[in-house]
Amino acid sequence: MWLPACVTHARRGPLRHGFRTTADHLLFAPEALRPPRLMGHNRFNLFAFHDSDHGGPRGAGRGAGWAWEQFAAAGYAPAPGRVLALLTQPRFLGFWFAPVSFWMLLEGDALCAVIAEVNNTFGQRHSYLLLPPSPGPITAATALHARKVFHVSPFQDIAGGYRFNFALSPERVAIRIAQETEGGGIDTALAGPLRPLTARAILGAALRRPGGALRVLAQIYGHALALKLKGARYRPLPAPPDQEISR
């Protein structure tokens, strides 16, 4: 499925900054991917998905196999009726960057568990395993928490934690991420309608938002410059976490 997602980002506290943009995402089961024309799987095309872009070390990922291993270790082994889906931004003319992708474990239409795969602009990656606080499906009212351990923005400390909320239906996806830190925080949301992934949809997205992931990266640098001009303090890049996934 194709998700033309509205992405909003708002920084709270003494130094305020926010933006709204649209970014094209795909939601699909990698193990059953049948890409339409203009989309490649492990090969070049206008849009493309490469298994090595996800699941494990950045640039050397193992795709769905890695995600199944993490879910199995948390008690969600493969079983009849369980489907692994990935929500991510695709490659555009071979270029790839996705600030965050989500591995979603589904049983029917019910969301069971999530891995948030976070990439920064310094070539690093860390993933957060998000499990419901009690057995049962994850709904829009379910708050999933993770302690922040990974450097994302040079204008934020590695402190506090994240609260995730997911609302999934066959027609729409909505995700909210709240980060609480001392003296402020950040609210991020991603939401939009799910539409069939066709060659026409791919071509339309490319014409309306040319550049794809490169456009997203340029926007990130543009907002970083805006924060610096507003007086935000720059934090040097720390070493990444020892573990590639945490809760």
Residue, then its C-alpha position, 0 to 999 in steps of 0.5 A: m500500500w502507498l501512504p502519502a503521509c502528512v508529517t508534523h513536528a513541533r518542538r516545545g519549550p523555550l525554543r520553539h520550532g515546527f513544520r508540516t510536510t508530506a512524505d511518501h511511505l509504503l506499507f507492505a509485507p516484505e516476504a510477499l512483496r510483488p512490486p508494480r511497475l516503476m518499483g524494484h525489489n533489490r534492484f534499481n527503479l524509480f521507487a525501490f525497496h532493498d532488503s539490506d536497507h532494513g533490519g540490523p546494521r545500517g547498509a547491511g541489514r537482513g530485512a524481515g529475517w532480522a525482524w522475526e528474530q527480534f519479535a521471537a526473542a520477545g515471545y512473538a515467534p512466527a505462527p499461522g495468522r501472523v504477518l510482518a509488515l514494514l512501513t518505510q520510505p522507499r528508495f528514489l532513483g537509488f537514493w535512500f534515507a528514512p528517519v524512522s521505519f516501523w516493523m509491525l507484527l499483525e494478527g489479522d487486522a490487530l497490531c501486536a508489537v512494533i519495532a521502530e527503526v531510527n536512523n540519524t543523519f550521521g550514518q547510525r541506526h538504533s531500533y526500539l522494541l515496542l510491546p504493549p503493557s499488557p497482553g492484547p492488541i495495540t489500539a490507538a489508546t495504547a501507549l508504548h514507551a521506550r527510553k531514549v538512548f540514541h542520538v538523533s538531533p544535534f540540538q537535543d540531549i539523549a535524555g527522557g523517553y518516547r511515547f508512541n501511539f498507533a492507530l491502524s485500519p485498512e483505510r488509514v494509518a496514524i502514528r504519534i510520537a511524544q518525546e519528553t525531556e526536561g524543560g520541553g519536548i517534541d511532538t511528531a505525527l505521521a498520518g494519511p490514507l492507505r491507497p493501492l500501490t500502483a505504477r500510476a501512484i508511484l509516478g504521481a508521487a514522484l512528480r508531486r514530490p520529486g527527490g523522495a528521500l533526498r527531499v526529506l534529507a534536504q528538509i532535515y538540514g534546512h530545519a537544523l539550520a533554522l534551529k541554529l539561527k534561533g540559538a539552539r545549542y549544538r551537541p557533539l556526536p556521541a558513540p552509538p549504543d552498544q546494542e542494536i535494539s532496546r526497549 
